[in-house]
Amino acid sequence: MCTYSISISDSLLENVRSAFPNEESMEQWIQKQMDIILLDFVSKQRKNTSTELTLSQRLRGIASAPKDFDYKQELANRYEA
């Protein structure tokens, strides 16, 4: 596990400290909060770099369809089942 040094305002920490029975439980809570923040960040990064095409990219693909392509028939075929 990596260790980083961070700074937290003394007055802010004092306001939080009273919610915990001891220093160890507060440290565990802070660790969990950091884990949540980092997991959320990673999730958003992955979503931004997803290989799934955006709506505008899919619409651009329509412009390159063959001239005789029947869009209505394609949609009908897609939803028949």
C-alpha positions, 0 to 999 in steps of 0.5 A, a space after each residue: 500500500 502506498 503512503 501519502 502525506 496530506 494536510 488537513 485543517 486543524 479546526 476542520 479535523 477537530 469538528 470531525 474528531 468528536 464523531 469518533 470514539 478514538 483516533 484509530 476509528 477516525 483514521 479508518 474512516 478517512 482511509 475509506 473516504 479516500 478509497 471512495 474518492 479514488 475509485 470514483 475518479 478511476 471509474 469516471 476516467 474509464 468512462 471518458 476513455 470508453 471505446 463505445 461510440 457516442 451518439 454523434 459518432 454513430 450519426 456520422 456513420 449513417 452519412 457513410 451508409 450505401 446510397 440504397 440503404 433502407 433505414 426504415 427497413 433496418 430499424 424494422 428488422 432490428 426490433 422484429 423478434 
